[in-house]
Amino acid sequence: MAIVIRKEYQNKHIGRAVVKTILNRAREIGKKEIIVEIYSFNKQSQKMFLSVGFKKIDEEHLKIEL
């Protein structure tokens, strides 16, 4: 799954809201962790995922325990 926010809608916390909704649903269905892949040059997206609790596991992967 990819989450893409059009340029004119970025920096309005839409992506953060989408990710939080996905995390809540993952908890509801019993997922224990989520790993995401974000290109290393995409610092803005990496920063957003870190802000909601993900931890960096390597240059392009982040993980959250649910």
C-alpha positions in Angstrom: 0.0 0.0 0.0 1.2 3.5 -0.7 0.1 6.7 0.9 0.5 9.7 -1.4 -0.6 13.2 -0.5 -0.8 15.8 -3.3 1.7 18.6 -3.0 -1.0 21.3 -2.3 -2.4 19.2 0.6 1.0 18.4 2.3 1.9 19.9 5.7 -1.8 19.8 6.8 -1.4 16.6 8.9 -3.5 14.6 6.4 -0.9 11.9 6.0 -0.5 11.7 9.8 -4.2 11.2 10.2 -4.3 8.5 7.6 -1.4 6.7 9.2 -3.0 6.9 12.7 -6.2 5.5 11.2 -4.3 2.6 9.6 -2.5 1.9 12.9 -5.8 1.9 14.8 -7.3 -0.6 12.4 -4.2 -2.8 12.5 -4.5 -2.9 16.3 -8.2 -3.8 16.0 -7.5 -6.8 13.7 -4.6 -8.0 15.9 -1.5 -7.0 14.1 1.6 -6.9 16.3 3.9 -4.7 14.3 4.0 -2.6 11.1 7.1 -2.1 9.0 7.1 0.6 6.3 9.6 1.3 3.5 10.3 4.9 2.7 13.0 6.0 0.3 16.0 7.4 2.2 15.7 10.7 0.3 12.1 11.2 1.5 13.1 12.9 4.8 9.7 14.6 5.2 7.8 11.2 5.2 10.3 9.6 7.4 10.0 12.4 9.9 6.2 12.1 9.9 6.4 8.3 10.6 8.9 8.8 13.4 6.6 11.4 14.9 3.8 8.9 15.3 6.0 6.3 17.0 7.9 4.4 14.3 11.6 3.6 14.9 14.2 3.5 12.2 15.5 -0.1 11.6 17.7 0.8 8.6 18.1 3.4 5.9 14.7 2.9 4.3 12.7 0.9 6.8 10.8 1.9 9.9 8.9 -0.2 12.4 6.3 0.2 15.1 5.2 -2.3 17.7 1.4 -2.3 18.2 
